[in-house]
Amino acid sequence: MTGSTATRARFLRRSIVAAILTAGVVALPAAPALAQSSGSAGSSTGSVGAGSSAIPLPIPSPAGLTALAAATTQTGKPYLWGGVGPHAWDCSGLVQWAFRQAGVQLPRVSQQQAWVGTPIPLAAMAPGDIITFRAANDHVGIYAGFGQVFNAYGAGVPIGLTPLSQLPPINQIRRF
């Protein structure tokens, strides 16, 4: 890791910790359950709404911030296709493990992770949200804020931050 990359990573980790501490002080809505009933989609998604329509806000969820903080502890470890840790990860294995640390059970692969949680529009994306890429949802990461995604990107690239601008097109954004 170069000096400026290490400095950015430290700054981001400190920002994440500060956000987590703030989340503990500020009353934020609870993270929604994975399985939603066919009834109302609940108002616990960090949204404001009238009647049955909800407008998601760019407010990080406590579970997402906790998962992001857990994921950052894996910085620098190698990518391994099918890797589920603790020494090497693939993208969905890292995301699944990180959210498990926050008490959220996710499916194993990115194609399934793309369809759980609450859908969030791009304008409301917040740190801790899961992002899947391309129409195939074949890559997943955790949005870290400041245009960065924390992910296990591929062979030869250590686990860490990747600028959103260097990743494929976003397909899904989900919040827990």
Order of alpha helices (4+ residues) and beta strands (2+ residues): alpha-beta-beta-alpha-alpha-alpha-beta-beta-beta-beta-beta-beta
